[in-house]
Amino acid sequence: MTSVNLGPWVQITSVINKETRSRSRPMSNFLSPGLKTLQIPSTHQRQRKPMSSICAVLTKEETLQEDQHKPTFDFKSYMLQKANSVNKALDSAVSLKEPAKIHESMRYSLLAGGKRVRPVLCLAACELVGGSESMAMPAACAVEMIHTMSLIHDDLPCMDNDDLRRGKSTNHIVFGEDVAVLAGDALLAFAFEHIAVSTLNVSPLRIVRAVGELAKVIGAEGLVAGQVVDICSEGLSEVGLEQLEFIHIHKTAKLLEGAVVLGAILGGGTDEEVEKLRRYARSSQRSNKEIIFALDWNSLVVQNLCWNGKEQMDCDEHWKLESIGGEHGLAGGISNRE
């Protein structure tokens, strides 16, 4: 038999029980009054490490306290707040004027609702490189105007021939095919005018660069290319994965990528930062293409940008995470360089 002195152990166990509010019985309850030692068979003797136990308790408590003070990013609130800002800007940009019918048609589809993922991406990228929302808002609206144009034209009888869009009658059902075509044309033209005329506090060179970027992603090598291949694929018995990927990348993903790049350019991002964000947007699109029809993929891209931008952009150590409400950054995303 081995004699073990338990005096110090009783005190330590009492402290741990008190700090952690444990319901287990203190070790002193197992001792007879007046005893300071307990006979333990040597075959069952175990080495105890009271200091490590205390450290574990303190570390756990400190972690809980840190978690309580750590700000949380509410993705839904962020999307709603930014979408609301975009809706107000769109309503102001495309007002009712003469000729009334064409402007009514433009507003009918432009203000029909939606998550506004593309303009939010544009604003998020701008803030990510240190810009302000106002610097990218005209471009964000322009991206949404072009997206709306593509939907109006896509619904036409000569294209997909759809009668409903977002639970409402499509534009050509309400205003006729002729006006619907012209409404799409007007939104496309006004998108570029809006960037050129309404963008403030951004250098002319960056505005021109943004206009060129936007034109490229929606032209014959971008959105239009995807639409053409989509039309040519109708009625085919077999459409390969490569062809489906081409349609997805050009018809949908190119404009999403362009929205991110526009925001980075107008926000003052360096060439390296713009290209990092371009690669991030492109990788996000491709990594999610397999589940585009099963998940709300557009929102997933924004959420990834909010939370994983630091890792995806492969930023250097001079980037830092910043809490909600910081001077720069995307509500819990990345702030500008110090």
C-alpha positions as CSV (number, residue, x, y, z in Angstrom):
1,M,0.0,0.0,0.0
2,T,1.2,3.6,-0.8
3,S,0.5,6.6,1.4
4,V,-0.6,9.7,-0.5
5,N,-1.0,13.2,1.0
6,L,-4.3,14.7,-0.3
7,G,-4.3,18.0,1.7
8,P,-3.4,20.2,-1.3
9,W,-5.6,18.2,-3.7
10,V,-8.7,18.9,-1.5
11,Q,-8.1,22.7,-1.8
12,I,-7.5,22.6,-5.5
13,T,-10.6,20.5,-6.2
14,S,-12.7,22.8,-4.1
15,V,-11.5,25.8,-6.2
16,I,-12.3,24.0,-9.5
17,N,-15.7,23.0,-8.3
18,K,-16.5,26.6,-7.3
19,E,-15.2,28.1,-10.5
20,T,-17.0,25.7,-12.8
21,R,-20.1,25.3,-10.6
22,S,-19.7,21.5,-11.0
23,R,-22.4,19.3,-9.5
24,S,-19.9,16.5,-8.6
25,R,-19.1,15.9,-4.9
26,P,-15.9,17.5,-3.6
27,M,-13.1,15.0,-3.0
28,S,-13.0,16.0,0.7
29,N,-16.3,14.3,1.2
30,F,-14.7,10.9,0.6
31,L,-12.3,11.4,3.5
32,S,-12.9,10.6,7.1
33,P,-12.8,13.6,9.6
34,G,-9.2,14.2,10.7
35,L,-7.6,12.2,8.0
36,K,-5.0,13.8,5.8
37,T,-4.0,10.6,3.9
38,L,-5.9,7.9,2.0
39,Q,-4.6,4.4,1.4
40,I,-4.7,3.6,-2.3
41,P,-3.6,0.3,-3.8
42,S,-0.4,0.8,-5.8
43,T,-1.9,-1.0,-8.8
44,H,-4.6,1.6,-9.1
45,Q,-2.5,4.7,-8.3
46,R,-2.8,7.4,-11.0
47,Q,-0.7,10.6,-11.3
48,R,-2.9,13.7,-11.1
49,K,-2.0,17.1,-12.7
50,P,-3.9,19.8,-10.9
51,M,-2.2,22.7,-12.7
52,S,-3.2,21.5,-16.1
53,S,-6.8,21.1,-15.0
54,I,-6.9,24.7,-13.7
55,C,-5.3,26.0,-17.0
56,A,-7.9,24.1,-19.0
57,V,-10.7,25.6,-17.0
58,L,-9.3,29.1,-17.3
59,T,-8.7,28.7,-21.0
60,K,-12.3,27.6,-21.5
61,E,-13.7,30.5,-19.6
62,E,-11.4,33.0,-21.4
63,T,-12.5,31.5,-24.8
64,L,-16.2,31.9,-23.8
65,Q,-15.7,35.5,-22.8
66,E,-13.9,36.3,-26.0
67,D,-16.7,34.6,-28.0
68,Q,-19.3,36.8,-26.2
69,H,-17.5,40.0,-27.2
70,K,-16.7,38.9,-30.8
71,P,-18.9,40.7,-33.3
72,T,-21.0,38.5,-35.6
73,F,-21.7,39.1,-39.2
74,D,-25.4,38.9,-40.2
75,F,-25.3,38.0,-43.8
76,K,-29.1,38.3,-44.3
77,S,-29.1,41.8,-42.8
78,Y,-26.2,42.9,-44.9
79,M,-27.9,41.7,-48.1
80,L,-31.1,43.4,-47.2
81,Q,-29.5,46.7,-46.3
82,K,-27.4,46.8,-49.5
83,A,-30.3,45.7,-51.6
84,N,-32.4,48.4,-50.2
85,S,-29.8,51.0,-51.0
86,V,-29.6,49.6,-54.6
87,N,-33.4,49.7,-55.0
88,K,-33.5,53.4,-53.9
89,A,-30.7,54.3,-56.3
90,L,-32.4,52.4,-59.2
91,D,-35.7,54.1,-58.5
92,S,-34.0,57.5,-58.6
93,A,-31.9,56.8,-61.7
94,V,-34.8,55.6,-63.9
95,S,-37.6,58.0,-63.2
96,L,-40.9,58.5,-65.0
97,K,-40.6,61.0,-67.8
98,E,-41.7,61.3,-71.5
99,P,-42.2,59.2,-73.4
100,A,-44.0,57.6,-70.5
101,K,-44.6,54.2,-72.0
102,I,-40.9,53.3,-72.5
103,H,-40.0,54.5,-69.0
104,E,-42.9,52.6,-67.5
105,S,-41.7,49.5,-69.3
106,M,-38.1,50.0,-68.1
107,R,-39.2,50.6,-64.5
108,Y,-41.7,47.7,-64.6
109,S,-38.9,45.1,-65.0
110,L,-36.1,47.0,-63.3
111,L,-38.0,47.5,-60.0
112,A,-39.7,44.1,-60.0
113,G,-37.7,42.8,-57.1
114,G,-34.9,40.3,-56.8
115,K,-32.0,39.7,-54.4
116,R,-29.8,42.3,-56.2
117,V,-26.8,39.9,-55.9
118,R,-24.8,41.5,-58.8
119,P,-25.0,45.1,-57.5
120,V,-24.3,43.9,-54.0
121,L,-21.2,42.1,-55.2
122,C,-20.1,45.3,-56.9
123,L,-20.5,47.3,-53.7
124,A,-18.8,44.6,-51.6
125,A,-15.8,44.5,-53.8
126,C,-15.5,48.3,-53.8
127,E,-15.5,48.3,-50.0
128,L,-13.2,45.4,-49.8
129,V,-10.4,47.5,-51.4
130,G,-11.1,50.6,-49.4
131,G,-13.6,52.4,-51.4
132,S,-17.0,53.7,-50.4
133,E,-20.5,52.6,-51.4
134,S,-21.2,55.8,-53.3
135,M,-18.1,55.3,-55.5
136,A,-19.5,52.1,-57.0
137,M,-23.3,52.7,-56.7
138,P,-23.7,53.9,-60.3
139,A,-21.8,50.9,-61.6
140,A,-23.8,48.6,-59.4
141,C,-27.0,50.1,-60.8
142,A,-25.6,49.7,-64.3
143,V,-24.9,46.0,-63.8
144,E,-28.5,45.5,-62.6
145,M,-29.9,47.5,-65.6
146,I,-28.0,45.2,-68.0
147,H,-29.1,42.1,-66.1
148,T,-32.7,43.3,-66.4
149,M,-32.2,43.9,-70.1
150,S,-31.1,40.3,-70.5
151,L,-34.2,39.0,-68.7
152,I,-36.6,41.1,-70.8
153,H,-35.0,39.9,-74.0
154,D,-34.7,36.3,-72.7
155,D,-38.4,36.2,-72.0
156,L,-39.4,37.3,-75.6
157,P,-41.3,34.8,-77.8
158,C,-38.3,34.6,-80.2
159,M,-36.1,33.5,-77.2
160,D,-37.5,31.5,-74.3
161,N,-41.1,32.7,-74.7
162,D,-41.9,33.0,-71.0
163,D,-45.1,34.6,-69.7
164,L,-44.0,35.0,-66.0
165,R,-41.0,36.4,-64.3
166,R,-40.7,36.6,-60.5
167,G,-44.4,35.9,-60.2
168,K,-45.4,38.7,-62.5
169,S,-46.3,38.9,-66.2
170,T,-43.2,39.4,-68.3
171,N,-42.6,42.7,-69.9
172,H,-43.7,41.8,-73.4
173,I,-47.0,40.5,-72.1
174,V,-47.8,43.8,-70.4
175,F,-46.3,46.3,-72.9
176,G,-46.0,44.3,-76.1
177,E,-43.0,42.8,-77.9
178,D,-42.0,46.0,-79.6
179,V,-41.9,48.1,-76.4
180,A,-40.2,45.3,-74.5
181,V,-37.4,45.1,-77.0
182,L,-36.9,48.9,-76.9
183,A,-37.0,48.9,-73.1
184,G,-34.2,46.4,-73.0
185,D,-32.2,48.5,-75.5
186,A,-32.8,51.6,-73.5
187,L,-31.6,50.0,-70.2
188,L,-28.5,48.8,-72.0
189,A,-27.6,52.2,-73.3
190,F,-28.5,54.0,-70.1
191,A,-26.3,51.7,-68.1
192,F,-23.2,53.0,-69.7
193,E,-24.4,56.6,-69.6
194,H,-25.1,56.2,-65.8
195,I,-21.6,55.0,-65.1
196,A,-20.0,57.8,-67.2
197,V,-22.1,60.6,-65.9
198,S,-23.0,59.7,-62.3
199,T,-19.8,58.2,-60.9
200,L,-18.2,60.7,-58.5
201,N,-14.9,60.9,-56.7
202,V,-13.3,58.4,-59.1
203,S,-10.6,59.2,-61.6
204,P,-11.7,59.4,-65.3
205,L,-9.2,56.6,-66.1
206,R,-10.8,54.2,-63.7
207,I,-14.3,55.1,-65.0
208,V,-13.2,54.4,-68.6
209,R,-11.6,51.2,-67.5
210,A,-14.8,50.1,-65.8
211,V,-16.9,50.9,-68.9
212,G,-14.6,48.8,-71.0
213,E,-14.7,45.9,-68.6
214,L,-18.5,45.9,-68.5
215,A,-18.8,46.1,-72.3
216,K,-16.5,43.0,-72.6
217,V,-18.5,40.8,-70.2
218,I,-21.8,41.3,-71.9
219,G,-20.7,41.3,-75.6
220,A,-20.1,38.5,-78.2
221,E,-17.5,37.0,-75.9
222,G,-19.6,37.2,-72.8
223,L,-23.3,37.2,-72.0
224,V,-24.4,37.2,-75.6
225,A,-22.1,34.3,-76.4
226,G,-23.8,32.2,-73.6
227,Q,-27.2,33.2,-74.9
228,V,-26.4,32.2,-78.4
229,V,-25.1,28.8,-77.4
230,D,-28.1,28.3,-75.2
231,I,-30.5,29.0,-78.2
232,C,-28.5,26.6,-80.4
233,S,-28.6,23.9,-77.8
234,E,-32.5,23.8,-77.7
235,G,-33.9,20.6,-79.1
236,L,-30.7,18.7,-79.0
237,S,-31.0,15.2,-77.6
238,E,-27.6,15.4,-76.0
239,V,-25.8,18.4,-74.6
240,G,-22.3,17.8,-73.2
241,L,-21.0,19.0,-69.9
242,E,-18.5,21.3,-71.6
243,Q,-21.3,23.0,-73.6
244,L,-23.4,23.4,-70.4
245,E,-20.4,24.9,-68.6
246,F,-19.9,27.4,-71.5
247,I,-23.5,28.5,-71.3
248,H,-23.3,28.9,-67.5
249,I,-20.0,30.8,-67.5
250,H,-21.0,33.2,-70.3
251,K,-24.7,33.6,-69.8
252,T,-24.6,34.0,-66.0
253,A,-21.1,34.0,-64.5
254,K,-19.5,36.6,-66.7
255,L,-21.7,39.4,-65.4
256,L,-21.2,38.3,-61.8
257,E,-17.4,38.4,-62.4
258,G,-17.7,41.8,-64.0
259,A,-19.7,43.2,-61.1
260,V,-16.9,42.2,-58.7
261,V,-14.2,43.6,-61.0
262,L,-16.0,46.9,-61.5
263,G,-16.3,47.4,-57.8
264,A,-12.6,46.7,-57.3
265,I,-11.6,49.1,-60.1
266,L,-13.8,52.0,-58.9
267,G,-12.9,51.5,-55.3
268,G,-9.3,52.2,-56.0
269,G,-7.9,48.7,-56.0
270,T,-4.4,48.1,-57.4
271,D,-4.0,46.0,-60.5
272,E,-3.0,43.1,-58.3
273,E,-6.0,43.4,-56.1
274,V,-8.4,43.7,-59.0
275,E,-6.9,40.5,-60.5
276,K,-7.1,38.7,-57.2
277,L,-10.8,39.5,-56.9
278,R,-11.3,38.5,-60.5
279,R,-9.8,35.1,-59.8
280,Y,-11.8,34.8,-56.7
281,A,-15.1,35.5,-58.5
282,R,-14.2,33.2,-61.4
283,S,-13.2,30.4,-59.0
284,S,-16.3,30.8,-57.0
285,Q,-18.5,30.5,-60.1
286,R,-16.7,27.3,-61.3
287,S,-16.5,25.6,-58.0
288,N,-20.3,25.9,-57.6
289,K,-21.4,25.1,-61.1
290,E,-22.3,21.5,-60.2
291,I,-25.0,22.7,-57.7
292,I,-26.3,25.8,-59.5
293,F,-29.7,24.2,-60.1
294,A,-29.9,22.8,-56.5
295,L,-28.8,25.7,-54.4
296,D,-29.3,29.5,-54.2
297,W,-25.8,29.8,-55.8
298,N,-25.8,33.6,-56.3
299,S,-26.2,34.2,-52.5
300,L,-23.6,31.6,-51.8
301,V,-21.1,33.6,-53.9
302,V,-21.7,36.7,-51.9
303,Q,-21.5,34.9,-48.6
304,N,-18.2,33.3,-49.6
305,L,-16.9,36.8,-50.6
306,C,-17.9,38.1,-47.2
307,W,-16.4,35.4,-45.1
308,N,-13.6,33.8,-47.2
309,G,-12.2,36.7,-49.1
310,K,-9.0,36.8,-47.1
311,E,-8.1,33.1,-47.9
312,Q,-9.5,33.1,-51.5
313,M,-7.6,36.3,-52.4
314,D,-4.4,34.8,-51.0
315,C,-3.7,38.2,-49.4
316,D,-0.5,39.1,-47.7
317,E,0.0,39.7,-44.0
318,H,-0.8,43.4,-44.3
319,W,-4.5,42.6,-44.8
320,K,-6.4,42.2,-41.6
321,L,-9.9,41.2,-40.5
322,E,-12.0,44.0,-39.3
323,S,-15.2,44.0,-37.3
324,I,-18.6,45.3,-38.3
325,G,-18.8,49.0,-38.7
326,G,-15.1,49.5,-39.5
327,E,-13.9,52.4,-41.6
328,H,-13.3,50.1,-44.5
329,G,-14.0,46.5,-45.3
330,L,-17.0,44.3,-45.8
331,A,-18.8,44.0,-42.5
332,G,-16.5,41.4,-41.0
333,G,-14.5,41.0,-44.2
334,I,-11.1,42.6,-45.1
335,S,-10.1,46.1,-44.4
336,N,-7.7,48.2,-46.4
337,R,-4.0,48.1,-45.7
338,E,-2.8,49.8,-42.6
